[in-house]
Amino acid sequence: MAMVPWSDAQKDAFVKMQFAGQKSGYANDYPDAQHLVICADGEPVGRVYLSRSGTCFHILDITVAVSSRNKGIGSTVLREILQEADQAGNPATIYAENFNPSQRLFERLGFRVASVKDFTVLLERQPAPLL
């Protein structure tokens, strides 16, 4: 937002409108999804939208604040989701833009490209066998 020539009030209104639109879209398309706050040391540092359907865990969105990135927080949250998906015997999926650097993290966690449409990539991780 620093690059747009808007007032602070305009930026705030835009971000609130985007959040409301995203939340409404997720609620419409994934009524079972949960919106969870990611905390580190008791402080909110991000969020995750997660849909746990009967056949798949779909990560709709995961965001960690810039000031809290590269500290393993996102990796920890994703590993917890993947462990839960493994226990349920379900794959996990997430969409990412083909230019999103987070794809490297997803690939390290076992996600593989399932499909590509324009600049959007659907990544999927099959459940790991339980020991």
N, C-alpha and C positions, 0 to 999 in steps of 0.2 A: 504493500500500500504506500510505501514511502515514495514510489515513483510517480504516482498519480497526483495531478495538481488540484487536489480537493482539500477542503477544510477538514479539521478533525471530526466535526459533526457529520459531514458527508461520508467520510470513511467509516465512522461508527455505524451510520445508518445502512451503508452498503453491506458491511460485514454482518450486521444483524439480519438484513434481508436474505443474504446468502445462506446463513445458518438456518433461518426459518424455512427456506425453500428446500434445503437439503434434508432437514429433519422431517418435513412433510412428505417429501418424496420417498425417503426410507420407510416411513411409517405406512405409506400406501403400498409400496412394493414388498416390504418385509415386515408385516405387522407383528411378527414374533421377535423382532430384533431388539436387542438391549443397547442402550447408550450408557456406557460406563466411563467414569473418570479414572484416569491413571494417576496414581499418587506415588511420590518418592519422598521418603522421610516425612510423611504426613502432609505433604504439600501437593496440590494438584499440578501436574506437569503435562497432561495430555488427555486424550480421549480415545475410545474405541467403540465402534458400532459393530455388533456381532449378531449374526442370525444363526441359531442352532436349529436347523430343520431336522426332520427325521433322517435325512440321507446325506446331509452336508453341513459343515460349519463354514459359513460365508462371512469373511471379514469385509464389511462394507467400507470401513474407513478406520485407519489408525493414524493418529497424529501425536507427535511429541513436540513440546515447545522447543524452539530453536535453542534456548539457553540450557535445555536439558538433553540435547541430542549427543550422540556419540559417548554415552555413559552406560550403554547396555540396557537401558530401560525398555526400549521398544523390543529388543531381542528377548528379554525376559518375559514380557507380556505375550509375545507371539509364541514362545516356547510353552507357556502355560496353556494357551488356547490349543496348540497342536497336541499337547499331552492329553487334554480333555477329549479332543477329536479322536485320537488314537484309542483311548479307553472306550469310546462309543463305537469304534470301528468305522468312522466316517472320514471321508476326505475333507480337506480344507481348501478354500478358494479365496482369491482376492484379485481384484482388477487393479492394474497400474498402467500409467502411461509409458510408452516405450522409451521415453527419455528420463523417467524417474530413477534417480540413483538408488532408491530403496530396493529396486529389483535385485541388486547384488545381495542384499540381506535376505530377501525371500529365497533366492537360489541357494544360499548357504544353509538355509533351514529346510531345504528339500523340495521347494516349490519348483515346478517345471511348467513351461509354456503349454497351455491346453488349446488356446486359440488366439488369433490376432484379428482385430478389426480396426482398420485405419490406424490410429496411434494408440489404441487401447489393447492391452494384453491381459488375457485371463490366465492367471497362474493357478496351478492346482498341486496339492501335495496329497498323495495317497496315504492312508493310515499305515503307521509302522506296526509290524506284528507285535503283539503283547508277549512278554516273556513269562 
